[in-house]
């Protein structure tokens, strides 16, 4: 479903049927974090979901305010692979267990 920022996100839920206007982030809900529509603008989850659809990777989201109170709140994401049982450093790429990363490239001259 498209977020208020206009990007597809598998965790966004909106119900506009018959005049309803219910919107929520089910990922932040899962971790008891308060969601506001402006968080979707800078959230990395839509890009992660587009780059990596591995069913074993689970995302954990936190709302943080970087460095000082002057900066706006952002969603910070960490990932864990339930198959390899380890943290995923780069969620866009994955842990490399199911989908091995490409070997080495050879350039012949
Ligand atoms: S905050 Fe992030 S995860 Fe939540 S609905 Fe918006 S884009 Fe999706």
Boltz pocket constraint, residues with backbone or C-beta under 6 A from the ligand:
constraints:
  - pocket:
      binder: B
      contacts: [[A, 3], [A, 9], [A, 10], [A, 11], [A, 12], [A, 13], [A, 24], [A, 25], [A, 26], [A, 27], [A, 28], [A, 35], [A, 36], [A, 39], [A, 40], [A, 43], [A, 44], [A, 45], [A, 46], [A, 75]]
      max_distance: 6.0
